[in-house]
Amino acid sequence: MTAYCHAIGTAVPGHDVHAMYCDWATDLLDPREARIFARMAARAGIDHRFSVLPPRPDGRPQIGDGGFYDKAPLPGTAARMAIYAEAAPQLAAGAVAACAAQVDLGGITHLVVASCTGFVAPGIDQILARRLGLSPSVERLLIGFMGCYAAVTALRTARHIVRSEPQARVLVITVELCTLHLQATPEVGALMGQLQFGDGAAAALVTGEPGGLELEAGVSLALPESAELIRWDITDRGFAMHLSGEVPGRLAEALGAAETRAALSGDGGPIEAWAVHAGGRSILDAVERAMALDAGALASSRAVLREKGNMSSATLMFVLARMMLEAPIERGLALAFGPGLAAEGLRFRSAA
């Protein structure tokens, strides 16, 4: 039994906060470090990032004096989660509507939701099932805290469901509100890590009926002795992201190994199309270098990074959505990285 991804709808909030964040972060640093931050931010390959936090009534941003993100003290985790409970289902529903504009979403039997930026119970899966008017008998799965590679896990899970239940119609949703977790810190490295992230959601339909992208076998790779390189720390002031500067080098080393290359390709020949998680410019540079890719091979990933930033698990879905509009793909690989340090992949091709 073969599984197919028929369409991917995407959504971002309407509030571009990238420039606001850069100004806010600069104010936290001394003049010398502020200049360093400004140079690094200019080279990050990001022009826009979006947040569910709307401007204040006077039009000023929520970042800065008197906003949700004042310089001190920053809001507690409870306040951030209250926004998540309201805003995450709303943004996800927007992505579902974008998917429904492309393909009929009637008769959904399974709902797979991935998110790592919030807690709410009843879960976001139940909230979305009710909001979308899905049957009370729909089978639900919530994938939490797998970070940026959760989109691969969600699509791979949908593939397994369809292969075991040929009549299944699986709605896959990824939704992340990364901007709910800003941290005020005088450290340039930490502020640059936060610079990557924005909010976004994506929704896809996976069934056994031919069309769209054929989802093939997946691959998992956990790098040894790398658990501290990417992690979330749950604090009283939100989720603090730790992203080590060693990550690009470790990924390049792992991807450059012959056994890794064989695992990624499935020994089926070279990969033609690369849908790589846009985790940051240095991440994409590392993949391009390690896999000896042609210039332009990661154009879709770089475009998503430039236009939306890193939206954690939703990011890869945005990349795939762009690639579905391109020429037919004979051999493609969706590849993402996250806490662990781990890489998750899923091979795909355009349906015949």
PyMOL commands that set and color helices and strands:
alter all, ss='L'
color gray80, all
select helices_A, chain A and resi 18-27+31-42+77-100+124-131+147-164+178-181+188-195+247-255+258-265+281-290+299-308+314-323
alter helices_A, ss='H'
color red, helices_A
select strands_A, chain A and resi 3-11+15-16+50-51+110-115+139-144+169-177+199-207+213-222+230-235+238-243+273-276+332-338+342-350
alter strands_A, ss='S'
color yellow, strands_A
deselect
rebuild
show_as cartoon
